C-alpha cells in the first residue's frame, strides 16, 4: 500500500481529483490499524523484527503526514 503513494499523487496531478488522496489515506490507515492490532511492534524477544516493524510504522506516518499536508490538514500527533 505505501509503495502506491507516488502513483496516487501522479494520478491526482493528472486527473485533478484530490479525493483520491482521501481514499488512499483511508485505506492505509485501515491497513495500519490491522497491522498494529495483529502484530507486536515492540517485541523485545526479536530485535530485528521489532526494528523492521518500527521502520514500517515510521514510513506509514511519513506518508500519512504527507497526505494530510497535501490536503491542507494539520495532523494530530497524539489522540
Residue, then its C-alpha position, 0 to 999 in steps of 0.5 A: x500500500x505505501x509503495x502506491x503513494x507516488x502513483x496516487x499523487x501522479x494520478x491526482x496531478x493528472x486527473x485533478x481529483x484530490x479525493x483520491x488522496x482521501x481514499x488512499x489515506x483511508x485505506x492505509x490507515x485501515x491497513x495500519x490499524x490491522x497491522x498494529x492490532x495483529x502484530x507486536x511492534x515492540x517485541x523485545x524477544x526479536x530485535x530485528x523484527x521489532x526494528x523492521x516493524x518500527x521502520x514500517x510504522x515510521x514510513x506509514x506516518x511519513x506518508x500519512x503526514x504527507x497526505x494530510x499536508x497535501x490536503x491542507x490538514x494539520x495532523x494530530x500527533x497524539x489522540 
